[in-house]
Amino acid sequence: MVSKTYYFALNLNYDECMAYYEGHYTQVQVLSDCGKTIRFDASKLRPFVSSIGIKGRFRIHLTAENKFISLEKII
């Protein structure tokens, strides 16, 4: 299976995270390091929410058709 990997940074405070976590937003849009805009389900961020929000660098894997495979925090 051919997949694509992108890297991006995310810095959301706790209140911003809660809006995603509670379902007020269904999609997240980020800009990858290579300049590509990527949109994915906000629910994918839930495992990364902490008391300060979400802060760090992430790696997202997509299929060749741009379907979500996985998201992981790398730093």
N, C-alpha and C positions, 0 to 999 in steps of 0.2 A: 504494500500500500504506500503510495506517495503522499507525503504530508508536508506542510509548511510550518515553519517555526518563526515566531516573532518575539521580540523583547520590547518591554515598555516599563516606564516608571509610573507609579500611582501614589498619590498623596491626598487622601481624603480625611477630613476630621471626623470625629465621632458622629456629629449631627448629620453630616452628609452621608455617612455609612448607614445610619439608621433609616434614612429615607429610602435607600436601596433595599436594606434588609427587610423593612416593613412592607415593601412592595409598591411604594409610591412611584418608583421607576422600574420598568421591566428590562431596559437595555442600558448597557454601558458602552460608551464610545471612547476609545483611546487612540493615541498616535504612537505608532511603533518607532523604534530607533531609526529605522530606514525610511520613515516618512509615510508609511501606509496607515490609513485609518482603518481601525478594526472595531466592529460592533459585536457584542455578545450578551447573553442573558445575564442580568444583574445577579441572579441567584448563584452564579458561579463564584461570586466574591464572598459569600457567607462564611466559608471556612477561614477566611483571612481577617475578619473583623475582630479588633481587640478594643480595649478600653480607650485607646487613643485614636481609633479609627483604622485606616489601612495606610501603611506607608512601606514602600519598598519597590524592588524590581521584580518583574514577573516574566515568565516565559509561557506563551500560549502556543498550542499545537492545533492546527486545522488540517482538514483533509484537502485534497487537491480542489475540491468543490467549495472550499471555505466553510465547511461544517465543523463545529467544535469537537475537539478530541479531549484536550486537557488543559488545565491552567495550573501553574506551580509558582510559588514564591521562591526566588533564587537568592535574594539578599534581604 
